[in-house]
Amino acid sequence: MNNRPAKFLLAAFAALLLLPLAALPAADAARKPNLVYILADDLGYGDVQCLNPQRGKIKTPHLDKLAAQGLTFTDAHSGSSVCTPTRYGLLTGRHAWRTRLQNGVLDGYVAPLIAAGRLTVPALLKQHGYHSACIGKWHLGYTIAGADKRGGGPGQGKLAGAPLGAITRDGPVTRGFDTFFGFHHARMMKSVFENDRVTQIIEPVDLLPALVRRSREHIAVRAQAGGPFFLYLALNSPHTPIVPSREWQGKSGLGEYGDFVMETDWAVGEVLGALEQAGVANDTLVIFTSDNGCSPAAGTAKLEQQGHFASAQFRGYKADIWDGGHRVPFFARWPGKVKPGTQSSQLICHTDLLATCAEILGAKLPASSGEDSVSLLPALLGRDPAPLREAVVHHSIHGRFAIRQGPWKLELCPGSGGWGKPGDADAKQQDLPDVQLYDLATDPGETKNLHTKHPEVVAKLSRLLEDYFANGRSTPGAKQANDVSIAITQKTNPAPK
């Protein structure tokens, strides 16, 4: 890579020298841990009580316990501030802005975003004897015959759902997973798929309990079958429609969103309990996180009036380039490997899962895979003397970029880049500068734009982002091709279908 800071290169070289220390002992590697990855939908960093004790008012006892039993990453980020691109990066180790999806999310039953030949986390694990299941939300595109097509114009491509028996030929089971039970996305969650077809029509209020039941059953079956397994549980909550079950309604005292967050916490507890009951908890790496920040649709203004700040001390919410849009809860529990009750300030991203799995298994990723993925294993094992990442790239719903290195965060837009106020158009009318530079070490709320005081930082980070575009990757390795050309500033266009 070009223009790499000497300090980072020295740190990276030191980390390479320590790689044998970070690798799992041979006996541990032979056991191949199970992996349960739980992804909440639109859960804010500050929605978890232990992460936001002063300004968080929702009780999350199971997540708090998970944090106490494992490692909390306090500087973890989703690959985007919205859904589809985050999920693409999580499963491929590559940022979605390298694909046709330059802004927004996929809508309707459309061509898959993950190319058929691209290595995914479940495909990698399958090469090493794992059984992989996707339970819950997919939102990465698949076509389907017999779908009920509705609407047009700006919403072109929207489908209200699919009838019983409708079949897809390019769903999750064609992208590395052995089984799939779930739905495409929030506007069509009534159609529930099992593997390649719709097998039931469900009411949204019943969906989260159904995902929990299926997860518990799946864990029991896989534990009985033996052999390592990967469960990717992508919850529908607390995303809209905000539909807490009857037994959770009114529990939070903060309205339906607070109730739904509490039910989400319950769901996590049920999955953790299933691992215990199946006798595999000690052999399982559990990761919990969220796909992006809390959505304003949760009624964030009212929640703040009630004393609950879903983004904690960070600015913005879902869709924004500010940290509230993409800084997320991230807990990892792995008994005997991850020290309980610990924290890490390592800068990490959801794209890091693929490289982490590869290092756990002692596998080498092809040059054309995991272009934006860095292994978290050294941090999990408490053997990370140097930064694991050179930088992290952030992306908003409107295709705006930011890049973070150390305390510095450069945002290449005048406003939120998303739904937050001021938006980019309003920011321009207010004569706000085209770039924002923040020192998050002293200003986590992103209130003081320092771009005029530190033009050298603006220039350095801009060059680094350009390098990441030009090289088709943000990690060391052979240059790769992006699927489309990328500009450091993007126009806001409708997301491609």
DRENMIPA-544025 format. One record per residue (C-alpha): residue number from 1; chain; x, y, z. Coordinates in Angstrom, 1 decimal. Example, Ala and Ser with C-alpha at 12.3 -4.5 7.8 and 13.67 -1.06 7.14 Angstrom:
// residues 2
(1; 'A'; (12.3; -4.5; 7.8));
(2; 'A'; (13.7; -1.1; 7.1));
***
This chain:
// residues 497
(1; 'A'; (0.0; 0.0; 0.0));
(2; 'A'; (1.2; 3.5; -0.7));
(3; 'A'; (1.7; 6.3; 1.8));
(4; 'A'; (1.6; 4.3; 4.9));
(5; 'A'; (2.6; 6.1; 8.1));
(6; 'A'; (5.9; 4.8; 9.4));
(7; 'A'; (4.5; 4.4; 12.9));
(8; 'A'; (1.9; 2.0; 11.7));
(9; 'A'; (4.3; 0.0; 9.7));
(10; 'A'; (6.6; -0.4; 12.7));
(11; 'A'; (3.6; -1.5; 14.8));
(12; 'A'; (2.4; -3.9; 12.1));
(13; 'A'; (5.9; -5.4; 11.9));
(14; 'A'; (6.0; -5.9; 15.7));
(15; 'A'; (2.6; -7.5; 15.6));
(16; 'A'; (3.8; -9.9; 12.9));
(17; 'A'; (6.6; -10.9; 15.1));
(18; 'A'; (4.1; -11.7; 17.8));
(19; 'A'; (1.7; -13.7; 15.6));
(20; 'A'; (2.9; -17.1; 16.8));
(21; 'A'; (2.0; -15.9; 20.3));
(22; 'A'; (-1.5; -14.9; 19.2));
(23; 'A'; (-2.3; -18.1; 17.4));
(24; 'A'; (-4.3; -20.7; 19.2));
(25; 'A'; (-2.3; -23.7; 20.6));
(26; 'A'; (-2.6; -26.7; 18.3));
(27; 'A'; (-4.8; -28.7; 20.7));
(28; 'A'; (-7.2; -25.7; 20.9));
(29; 'A'; (-7.3; -25.2; 17.2));
(30; 'A'; (-8.1; -28.9; 16.7));
(31; 'A'; (-11.3; -28.5; 18.7));
(32; 'A'; (-12.6; -25.8; 16.3));
(33; 'A'; (-14.9; -23.7; 18.5));
(34; 'A'; (-18.5; -23.2; 17.6));
(35; 'A'; (-19.4; -19.7; 16.6));
(36; 'A'; (-22.7; -17.9; 17.5));
(37; 'A'; (-22.9; -14.4; 16.0));
(38; 'A'; (-26.0; -12.5; 17.1));
(39; 'A'; (-26.7; -9.3; 15.2));
(40; 'A'; (-29.4; -7.0; 16.5));
(41; 'A'; (-31.2; -4.6; 14.1));
(42; 'A'; (-31.0; -0.9; 14.9));
(43; 'A'; (-29.9; -1.3; 18.5));
(44; 'A'; (-28.0; 1.8; 19.6));
(45; 'A'; (-24.7; 1.8; 21.5));
(46; 'A'; (-26.4; 3.5; 24.4));
(47; 'A'; (-29.4; 1.1; 24.5));
(48; 'A'; (-27.2; -1.4; 26.4));
(49; 'A'; (-27.3; -0.5; 30.1));
(50; 'A'; (-23.7; -1.4; 30.9));
(51; 'A'; (-22.4; 0.8; 28.1));
(52; 'A'; (-24.5; 3.8; 29.1));
(53; 'A'; (-25.1; 3.6; 32.8));
(54; 'A'; (-25.7; 7.3; 33.3));
(55; 'A'; (-27.9; 8.1; 30.3));
(56; 'A'; (-29.4; 4.7; 29.5));
(57; 'A'; (-32.8; 3.9; 31.1));
(58; 'A'; (-33.5; 0.4; 29.5));
(59; 'A'; (-32.7; -2.7; 31.5));
(60; 'A'; (-30.6; -5.2; 29.6));
(61; 'A'; (-29.6; -7.8; 32.2));
(62; 'A'; (-28.6; -10.5; 29.7));
(63; 'A'; (-26.4; -8.3; 27.7));
(64; 'A'; (-24.8; -6.8; 30.8));
(65; 'A'; (-24.1; -10.4; 32.0));
(66; 'A'; (-22.6; -11.3; 28.6));
(67; 'A'; (-20.3; -8.3; 28.8));
(68; 'A'; (-19.3; -9.3; 32.3));
(69; 'A'; (-18.5; -12.8; 31.1));
(70; 'A'; (-16.3; -11.7; 28.2));
(71; 'A'; (-14.7; -8.8; 26.3));
(72; 'A'; (-16.3; -5.5; 25.4));
(73; 'A'; (-15.0; -3.6; 22.4));
(74; 'A'; (-15.8; 0.0; 23.1));
(75; 'A'; (-14.7; 1.3; 19.6));
(76; 'A'; (-16.5; -1.1; 17.4));
(77; 'A'; (-18.2; 0.0; 14.1));
(78; 'A'; (-20.6; -1.4; 11.6));
(79; 'A'; (-19.4; -1.2; 8.0));
(80; 'A'; (-22.2; 1.2; 7.2));
(81; 'A'; (-24.8; 3.3; 9.1));
(82; 'A'; (-27.6; 1.2; 7.5));
(83; 'A'; (-28.5; -2.4; 7.1));
(84; 'A'; (-27.6; -4.1; 3.7));
(85; 'A'; (-24.1; -2.8; 3.4));
(86; 'A'; (-23.2; -3.8; 6.9));
(87; 'A'; (-24.4; -7.3; 6.4));
(88; 'A'; (-22.5; -7.6; 3.2));
(89; 'A'; (-19.3; -6.6; 4.9));
(90; 'A'; (-19.9; -8.8; 7.9));
(91; 'A'; (-20.2; -11.9; 5.8));
(92; 'A'; (-17.6; -11.1; 3.1));
(93; 'A'; (-14.9; -9.1; 4.9));
(94; 'A'; (-15.3; -6.5; 2.1));
(95; 'A'; (-16.9; -3.1; 2.2));
(96; 'A'; (-20.2; -2.9; 0.3));
(97; 'A'; (-19.2; 0.4; -1.3));
(98; 'A'; (-16.9; -1.6; -3.5));
(99; 'A'; (-20.1; -3.1; -5.1));
(100; 'A'; (-23.0; -1.7; -7.1));
(101; 'A'; (-24.6; -0.5; -3.8));
(102; 'A'; (-23.1; 3.0; -3.4));
(103; 'A'; (-25.9; 4.3; -1.1));
(104; 'A'; (-29.1; 3.1; 0.5));
(105; 'A'; (-30.1; -0.5; 1.0));
(106; 'A'; (-31.6; -3.2; -1.2));
(107; 'A'; (-35.3; -3.1; -1.7));
(108; 'A'; (-37.5; -6.0; -2.7));
(109; 'A'; (-36.5; -9.4; -4.0));
(110; 'A'; (-33.6; -8.4; -6.2));
(111; 'A'; (-30.3; -9.8; -7.5));
(112; 'A'; (-28.0; -10.9; -4.6));
(113; 'A'; (-25.4; -8.4; -3.6));
(114; 'A'; (-22.9; -11.1; -2.7));
(115; 'A'; (-21.4; -12.5; -6.0));
(116; 'A'; (-21.8; -16.2; -6.4));
(117; 'A'; (-18.1; -16.9; -6.4));
(118; 'A'; (-17.1; -14.7; -3.4));
(119; 'A'; (-15.9; -16.3; -0.3));
(120; 'A'; (-18.1; -15.8; 2.7));
(121; 'A'; (-17.8; -16.6; 6.4));
(122; 'A'; (-20.0; -19.7; 6.2));
(123; 'A'; (-18.3; -20.9; 3.0));
(124; 'A'; (-14.9; -20.6; 4.7));
(125; 'A'; (-16.1; -22.4; 7.7));
(126; 'A'; (-17.7; -25.2; 5.6));
(127; 'A'; (-14.2; -25.9; 4.2));
(128; 'A'; (-13.2; -26.7; 7.8));
(129; 'A'; (-16.0; -29.0; 8.6));
(130; 'A'; (-18.6; -26.5; 10.0));
(131; 'A'; (-22.3; -26.6; 9.7));
(132; 'A'; (-23.6; -23.1; 9.1));
(133; 'A'; (-27.1; -21.8; 9.7));
(134; 'A'; (-28.6; -18.4; 9.0));
(135; 'A'; (-31.7; -17.6; 11.2));
(136; 'A'; (-33.4; -14.3; 10.8));
(137; 'A'; (-33.0; -11.3; 8.5));
(138; 'A'; (-31.1; -11.6; 5.3));
(139; 'A'; (-31.5; -8.3; 3.4));
(140; 'A'; (-28.8; -9.1; 0.9));
(141; 'A'; (-31.0; -9.8; -2.1));
(142; 'A'; (-32.5; -12.8; -3.8));
(143; 'A'; (-34.8; -13.2; -6.6));
(144; 'A'; (-38.1; -15.1; -6.3));
(145; 'A'; (-40.8; -16.3; -8.6));
(146; 'A'; (-44.4; -15.7; -7.6));
(147; 'A'; (-43.7; -12.6; -5.4));
(148; 'A'; (-46.5; -10.1; -5.0));
(149; 'A'; (-45.3; -7.0; -6.7));
(150; 'A'; (-46.6; -3.6; -5.5));
(151; 'A'; (-45.9; 0.0; -6.1));
(152; 'A'; (-43.6; 1.8; -8.6));
(153; 'A'; (-41.8; 5.1; -9.1));
(154; 'A'; (-39.3; 5.8; -6.3));
(155; 'A'; (-40.3; 2.6; -4.6));
(156; 'A'; (-39.8; 0.5; -7.8));
(157; 'A'; (-38.7; -3.0; -6.8));
(158; 'A'; (-40.7; -3.1; -3.6));
(159; 'A'; (-42.5; -6.3; -3.0));
(160; 'A'; (-45.1; -6.8; -0.3));
(161; 'A'; (-44.2; -10.4; 0.2));
(162; 'A'; (-44.2; -13.8; -1.3));
(163; 'A'; (-46.9; -16.5; -1.2));
(164; 'A'; (-46.6; -19.9; 0.4));
(165; 'A'; (-44.5; -22.1; -1.7));
(166; 'A'; (-42.6; -19.3; -3.5));
(167; 'A'; (-39.1; -20.4; -4.3));
(168; 'A'; (-35.7; -18.6; -4.6));
(169; 'A'; (-32.8; -20.0; -6.4));
(170; 'A'; (-30.2; -17.7; -5.0));
(171; 'A'; (-30.8; -17.2; -1.3));
(172; 'A'; (-28.5; -17.7; 1.7));
(173; 'A'; (-28.1; -21.5; 1.0));
(174; 'A'; (-26.3; -20.5; -2.2));
(175; 'A'; (-23.9; -18.2; -0.4));
(176; 'A'; (-22.4; -20.7; 2.0));
(177; 'A'; (-25.1; -21.5; 4.5));
(178; 'A'; (-26.4; -25.0; 5.0));
(179; 'A'; (-29.8; -23.9; 6.3));
(180; 'A'; (-31.9; -20.8; 6.3));
(181; 'A'; (-34.9; -19.9; 8.4));
(182; 'A'; (-36.0; -16.3; 8.2));
(183; 'A'; (-37.1; -13.4; 6.0));
(184; 'A'; (-35.7; -10.9; 3.6));
(185; 'A'; (-36.2; -7.5; 5.3));
(186; 'A'; (-38.6; -5.5; 7.5));
(187; 'A'; (-41.1; -4.6; 4.9));
(188; 'A'; (-41.7; -8.2; 3.9));
(189; 'A'; (-41.1; -10.1; 7.1));
(190; 'A'; (-44.4; -11.9; 7.0));
(191; 'A'; (-43.1; -14.3; 4.4));
(192; 'A'; (-40.9; -16.8; 6.3));
(193; 'A'; (-38.5; -18.9; 4.3));
(194; 'A'; (-37.0; -22.3; 5.1));
(195; 'A'; (-34.0; -22.8; 2.9));
(196; 'A'; (-35.2; -21.9; -0.6));
(197; 'A'; (-39.0; -21.5; -0.1));
(198; 'A'; (-41.8; -19.7; 1.8));
(199; 'A'; (-43.2; -22.2; 4.3));
(200; 'A'; (-45.3; -19.9; 6.5));
(201; 'A'; (-46.9; -16.5; 6.7));
(202; 'A'; (-46.4; -14.9; 10.2));
(203; 'A'; (-47.5; -11.8; 12.0));
(204; 'A'; (-44.5; -9.4; 12.8));
(205; 'A'; (-45.3; -9.6; 16.6));
(206; 'A'; (-44.7; -13.3; 16.5));
(207; 'A'; (-41.4; -13.2; 14.5));
(208; 'A'; (-38.8; -12.6; 17.3));
(209; 'A'; (-40.2; -15.5; 19.5));
(210; 'A'; (-40.2; -17.7; 16.4));
(211; 'A'; (-36.5; -16.9; 15.7));
(212; 'A'; (-35.6; -17.6; 19.3));
(213; 'A'; (-37.4; -21.0; 19.3));
(214; 'A'; (-35.7; -22.0; 16.0));
(215; 'A'; (-32.3; -21.0; 17.4));
(216; 'A'; (-32.8; -23.0; 20.6));
(217; 'A'; (-33.9; -26.0; 18.6));
(218; 'A'; (-31.0; -25.6; 16.2));
(219; 'A'; (-28.4; -25.4; 18.9));
(220; 'A'; (-29.8; -28.6; 20.5));
(221; 'A'; (-29.7; -30.5; 17.3));
(222; 'A'; (-26.2; -29.4; 16.3));
(223; 'A'; (-24.8; -30.1; 19.8));
(224; 'A'; (-26.3; -33.6; 19.5));
(225; 'A'; (-24.9; -34.1; 16.0));
(226; 'A'; (-21.4; -33.1; 17.1));
(227; 'A'; (-18.9; -31.2; 14.9));
(228; 'A'; (-18.5; -27.5; 15.0));
(229; 'A'; (-21.3; -25.2; 14.0));
(230; 'A'; (-21.8; -21.5; 13.0));
(231; 'A'; (-25.1; -19.8; 13.9));
(232; 'A'; (-25.6; -16.4; 12.3));
(233; 'A'; (-28.7; -15.1; 14.2));
(234; 'A'; (-29.8; -11.8; 12.6));
(235; 'A'; (-32.6; -10.5; 14.8));
(236; 'A'; (-35.5; -8.5; 13.5));
(237; 'A'; (-35.5; -6.3; 16.6));
(238; 'A'; (-35.6; -3.6; 17.7));
(239; 'A'; (-36.1; -2.4; 14.1));
(240; 'A'; (-39.5; -1.2; 12.9));
(241; 'A'; (-42.2; -2.4; 13.0));
(242; 'A'; (-41.6; -2.0; 16.8));
(243; 'A'; (-43.8; -4.9; 18.0));
(244; 'A'; (-42.9; -6.2; 21.5));
(245; 'A'; (-44.7; -9.4; 22.4));
(246; 'A'; (-47.6; -9.1; 24.8));
(247; 'A'; (-45.6; -10.2; 27.8));
(248; 'A'; (-43.1; -7.4; 27.2));
(249; 'A'; (-45.5; -4.6; 26.6));
(250; 'A'; (-45.1; -1.9; 29.2));
(251; 'A'; (-42.1; -3.5; 30.9));
(252; 'A'; (-39.6; -0.6; 30.2));
(253; 'A'; (-41.7; 2.4; 31.1));
(254; 'A'; (-40.3; 4.1; 28.0));
(255; 'A'; (-42.8; 3.0; 25.4));
(256; 'A'; (-42.8; 0.3; 22.8));
(257; 'A'; (-39.2; 0.8; 21.7));
(258; 'A'; (-37.9; 0.3; 25.3));
(259; 'A'; (-40.1; -2.8; 25.6));
(260; 'A'; (-38.7; -4.2; 22.3));
(261; 'A'; (-35.1; -3.6; 23.4));
(262; 'A'; (-35.9; -5.5; 26.6));
(263; 'A'; (-37.4; -8.4; 24.5));
(264; 'A'; (-34.2; -8.3; 22.4));
(265; 'A'; (-32.2; -8.7; 25.5));
(266; 'A'; (-34.4; -11.6; 26.6));
(267; 'A'; (-33.8; -13.2; 23.1));
(268; 'A'; (-30.0; -13.1; 23.7));
(269; 'A'; (-30.5; -14.7; 27.1));
(270; 'A'; (-32.5; -17.5; 25.6));
(271; 'A'; (-29.8; -18.3; 23.1));
(272; 'A'; (-27.1; -18.2; 25.8));
(273; 'A'; (-29.3; -20.5; 27.9));
(274; 'A'; (-29.6; -22.9; 25.0));
(275; 'A'; (-25.9; -23.2; 24.7));
(276; 'A'; (-25.6; -24.0; 28.4));
(277; 'A'; (-28.4; -26.6; 28.3));
(278; 'A'; (-26.8; -28.2; 25.3));
(279; 'A'; (-23.5; -28.4; 27.1));
(280; 'A'; (-21.5; -26.5; 24.4));
(281; 'A'; (-21.2; -23.0; 26.1));
(282; 'A'; (-17.6; -23.6; 27.0));
(283; 'A'; (-16.8; -24.6; 23.4));
(284; 'A'; (-18.5; -21.6; 21.7));
(285; 'A'; (-17.3; -18.1; 20.8));
(286; 'A'; (-20.4; -15.9; 21.1));
(287; 'A'; (-20.4; -12.4; 19.6));
(288; 'A'; (-23.2; -9.9; 20.0));
(289; 'A'; (-23.4; -6.6; 18.1));
(290; 'A'; (-25.8; -4.5; 16.1));
(291; 'A'; (-26.0; -3.7; 12.4));
(292; 'A'; (-25.9; 0.1; 12.9));
(293; 'A'; (-27.1; 2.7; 15.4));
(294; 'A'; (-30.6; 3.3; 16.8));
(295; 'A'; (-33.1; 4.6; 14.2));
(296; 'A'; (-34.9; 8.0; 14.7));
(297; 'A'; (-38.0; 5.9; 14.0));
(298; 'A'; (-37.7; 4.6; 17.6));
(299; 'A'; (-38.8; 8.0; 18.7));
(300; 'A'; (-35.4; 9.1; 19.8));
(301; 'A'; (-36.5; 12.7; 20.6));
(302; 'A'; (-39.1; 11.5; 23.1));
(303; 'A'; (-36.7; 8.9; 24.5));
(304; 'A'; (-34.2; 11.7; 25.2));
(305; 'A'; (-36.9; 13.7; 26.9));
(306; 'A'; (-37.4; 10.7; 29.2));
(307; 'A'; (-33.7; 10.6; 29.9));
(308; 'A'; (-32.7; 7.7; 27.5));
(309; 'A'; (-30.0; 8.5; 25.0));
(310; 'A'; (-29.7; 5.6; 22.6));
(311; 'A'; (-26.4; 6.8; 21.1));
(312; 'A'; (-25.0; 7.5; 24.6));
(313; 'A'; (-22.5; 10.3; 24.3));
(314; 'A'; (-22.1; 10.1; 20.5));
(315; 'A'; (-23.7; 12.3; 17.9));
(316; 'A'; (-26.3; 11.2; 15.4));
(317; 'A'; (-28.3; 8.1; 14.8));
(318; 'A'; (-28.8; 5.4; 12.2));
(319; 'A'; (-28.1; 6.6; 8.6));
(320; 'A'; (-25.6; 9.3; 9.7));
(321; 'A'; (-21.9; 9.5; 9.2));
(322; 'A'; (-21.5; 10.7; 12.8));
(323; 'A'; (-20.6; 8.0; 15.3));
(324; 'A'; (-24.1; 7.5; 16.5));
(325; 'A'; (-24.8; 6.0; 13.1));
(326; 'A'; (-22.2; 3.2; 13.2));
(327; 'A'; (-20.6; 2.9; 16.6));
(328; 'A'; (-22.2; -0.3; 18.0));
(329; 'A'; (-22.2; -2.6; 21.0));
(330; 'A'; (-19.8; -5.5; 20.6));
(331; 'A'; (-19.3; -8.2; 23.1));
(332; 'A'; (-17.3; -11.4; 22.7));
(333; 'A'; (-17.5; -14.4; 25.1));
(334; 'A'; (-15.2; -17.5; 24.7));
(335; 'A'; (-14.7; -19.3; 28.0));
(336; 'A'; (-11.1; -20.2; 28.7));
(337; 'A'; (-9.8; -17.9; 25.9));
(338; 'A'; (-11.4; -14.5; 26.4));
(339; 'A'; (-10.8; -13.0; 29.8));
(340; 'A'; (-14.1; -12.2; 31.6));
(341; 'A'; (-15.0; -8.6; 32.4));
(342; 'A'; (-12.4; -7.0; 30.1));
(343; 'A'; (-12.5; -4.1; 27.7));
(344; 'A'; (-10.7; -3.3; 24.5));
(345; 'A'; (-10.3; 0.1; 22.9));
(346; 'A'; (-9.1; -1.4; 19.6));
(347; 'A'; (-10.7; 0.3; 16.6));
(348; 'A'; (-12.6; -2.6; 14.9));
(349; 'A'; (-15.2; -3.2; 12.2));
(350; 'A'; (-17.8; -5.8; 11.4));
(351; 'A'; (-15.8; -6.7; 8.3));
(352; 'A'; (-13.2; -8.2; 10.6));
(353; 'A'; (-15.1; -11.5; 11.1));
(354; 'A'; (-13.8; -13.3; 8.1));
(355; 'A'; (-10.1; -12.8; 8.9));
(356; 'A'; (-10.8; -13.6; 12.6));
(357; 'A'; (-12.3; -17.0; 11.6));
(358; 'A'; (-9.4; -17.7; 9.2));
(359; 'A'; (-6.8; -17.1; 12.0));
(360; 'A'; (-8.7; -19.2; 14.5));
(361; 'A'; (-8.7; -22.0; 12.0));
(362; 'A'; (-5.1; -21.4; 10.8));
(363; 'A'; (-6.4; -20.8; 7.3));
(364; 'A'; (-4.9; -18.4; 4.7));
(365; 'A'; (-7.4; -16.2; 2.9));
(366; 'A'; (-7.1; -15.9; -0.9));
(367; 'A'; (-5.9; -12.5; -2.1));
(368; 'A'; (-9.3; -11.9; -3.6));
(369; 'A'; (-11.2; -12.4; -0.3));
(370; 'A'; (-11.5; -10.3; 2.9));
(371; 'A'; (-10.0; -7.2; 1.4));
(372; 'A'; (-11.2; -5.1; 4.4));
(373; 'A'; (-10.9; -7.7; 7.1));
(374; 'A'; (-8.5; -7.8; 10.0));
(375; 'A'; (-8.2; -10.6; 12.6));
(376; 'A'; (-9.5; -9.8; 16.0));
(377; 'A'; (-7.9; -12.9; 17.5));
(378; 'A'; (-5.0; -11.1; 19.2));
(379; 'A'; (-7.4; -8.8; 21.0));
(380; 'A'; (-9.7; -11.7; 21.9));
(381; 'A'; (-6.8; -13.5; 23.5));
(382; 'A'; (-5.4; -10.3; 25.2));
(383; 'A'; (-2.3; -10.3; 23.0));
(384; 'A'; (-2.6; -7.1; 21.0));
(385; 'A'; (0.3; -4.7; 21.9));
(386; 'A'; (-0.3; -2.7; 18.8));
(387; 'A'; (-3.3; -1.3; 16.8));
(388; 'A'; (-4.8; -4.1; 14.8));
(389; 'A'; (-6.1; -1.8; 12.1));
(390; 'A'; (-4.5; 1.1; 10.2));
(391; 'A'; (-7.9; 2.8; 9.9));
(392; 'A'; (-11.6; 2.2; 9.4));
(393; 'A'; (-13.8; 3.6; 6.7));
(394; 'A'; (-17.3; 4.7; 7.5));
(395; 'A'; (-20.2; 5.1; 5.1));
(396; 'A'; (-23.6; 6.7; 5.4));
(397; 'A'; (-27.0; 6.0; 3.8));
(398; 'A'; (-26.4; 8.8; 1.2));
(399; 'A'; (-23.0; 7.4; 0.2));
(400; 'A'; (-20.9; 9.9; 2.2));
(401; 'A'; (-17.5; 8.7; 3.4));
(402; 'A'; (-15.5; 9.2; 6.6));
(403; 'A'; (-12.2; 7.7; 7.6));
(404; 'A'; (-11.0; 7.1; 11.2));
(405; 'A'; (-7.4; 6.7; 12.3));
(406; 'A'; (-6.4; 6.9; 15.9));
(407; 'A'; (-8.4; 9.8; 17.5));
(408; 'A'; (-8.9; 11.5; 14.1));
(409; 'A'; (-12.1; 11.2; 12.1));
(410; 'A'; (-12.4; 12.9; 8.7));
(411; 'A'; (-15.9; 13.3; 7.3));
(412; 'A'; (-16.2; 14.2; 3.6));
(413; 'A'; (-19.6; 16.0; 3.8));
(414; 'A'; (-20.9; 19.2; 5.4));
(415; 'A'; (-23.7; 17.6; 7.4));
(416; 'A'; (-24.9; 14.3; 8.7));
(417; 'A'; (-24.6; 12.4; 5.5));
(418; 'A'; (-27.9; 10.9; 6.5));
(419; 'A'; (-31.2; 11.7; 8.3));
(420; 'A'; (-29.7; 13.7; 11.1));
(421; 'A'; (-29.9; 17.5; 11.3));
(422; 'A'; (-28.4; 19.3; 9.5));
(423; 'A'; (-28.5; 17.2; 6.5));
(424; 'A'; (-25.9; 17.9; 3.8));
(425; 'A'; (-28.2; 20.2; 1.8));
(426; 'A'; (-29.1; 22.2; 4.9));
(427; 'A'; (-25.5; 22.3; 5.9));
(428; 'A'; (-24.5; 23.8; 2.6));
(429; 'A'; (-27.2; 26.5; 2.9));
(430; 'A'; (-25.8; 27.3; 6.3));
(431; 'A'; (-22.3; 27.7; 4.7));
(432; 'A'; (-20.8; 24.9; 6.7));
(433; 'A'; (-17.5; 23.6; 5.3));
(434; 'A'; (-17.5; 20.6; 3.0));
(435; 'A'; (-15.4; 18.5; 5.3));
(436; 'A'; (-15.4; 17.8; 9.1));
(437; 'A'; (-12.4; 16.8; 11.2));
(438; 'A'; (-12.9; 15.7; 14.8));
(439; 'A'; (-10.5; 14.6; 17.5));
(440; 'A'; (-12.6; 11.9; 19.2));
(441; 'A'; (-10.2; 11.6; 22.1));
(442; 'A'; (-11.3; 15.0; 23.3));
(443; 'A'; (-14.6; 15.5; 21.5));
(444; 'A'; (-16.5; 12.2; 21.2));
(445; 'A'; (-19.7; 14.2; 20.5));
(446; 'A'; (-18.2; 15.6; 17.3));
(447; 'A'; (-18.9; 19.2; 18.1));
(448; 'A'; (-15.7; 21.0; 17.2));
(449; 'A'; (-14.7; 20.9; 13.5));
(450; 'A'; (-10.9; 21.2; 13.4));
(451; 'A'; (-10.3; 21.0; 9.7));
(452; 'A'; (-8.9; 24.5; 9.4));
(453; 'A'; (-6.5; 23.9; 12.3));
(454; 'A'; (-5.1; 20.6; 11.0));
(455; 'A'; (-5.0; 20.7; 7.2));
(456; 'A'; (-2.2; 18.2; 7.3));
(457; 'A'; (-4.4; 15.6; 9.0));
(458; 'A'; (-7.2; 16.3; 6.4));
(459; 'A'; (-4.7; 15.7; 3.6));
(460; 'A'; (-3.2; 12.6; 5.1));
(461; 'A'; (-6.5; 10.9; 5.7));
(462; 'A'; (-7.8; 11.9; 2.3));
(463; 'A'; (-4.8; 10.3; 0.7));
(464; 'A'; (-5.2; 7.2; 2.7));
(465; 'A'; (-8.9; 6.8; 1.7));
(466; 'A'; (-7.9; 7.3; -1.9));
(467; 'A'; (-5.4; 4.5; -1.5));
(468; 'A'; (-8.1; 2.2; -0.2));
(469; 'A'; (-10.2; 3.0; -3.2));
(470; 'A'; (-7.4; 2.6; -5.7));
(471; 'A'; (-6.0; -0.6; -4.3));
(472; 'A'; (-9.4; -2.3; -3.9));
(473; 'A'; (-8.6; -3.1; -0.3));
(474; 'A'; (-7.7; -1.5; 3.0));
(475; 'A'; (-5.5; -4.3; 4.2));
(476; 'A'; (-2.0; -5.3; 3.1));
(477; 'A'; (-2.0; -7.6; 0.0));
(478; 'A'; (-2.3; -7.8; -3.7));
(479; 'A'; (-4.3; -5.0; -5.4));
(480; 'A'; (-7.9; -6.0; -6.2));
(481; 'A'; (-10.6; -4.6; -8.4));
(482; 'A'; (-13.7; -2.8; -7.1));
(483; 'A'; (-16.9; -3.8; -8.9));
(484; 'A'; (-17.5; -0.1; -9.8));
(485; 'A'; (-15.5; 3.1; -9.9));
(486; 'A'; (-15.5; 5.0; -6.6));
(487; 'A'; (-15.1; 8.7; -6.0));
(488; 'A'; (-14.0; 10.2; -2.7));
(489; 'A'; (-17.2; 12.3; -2.7));
(490; 'A'; (-20.4; 10.8; -4.1));
(491; 'A'; (-23.5; 12.2; -5.5));
(492; 'A'; (-26.7; 11.0; -3.9));
(493; 'A'; (-28.5; 8.8; -6.3));
(494; 'A'; (-31.2; 6.2; -5.8));
(495; 'A'; (-29.8; 2.9; -4.6));
(496; 'A'; (-29.4; 0.4; -7.6));
(497; 'A'; (-31.8; -2.5; -7.7));
***
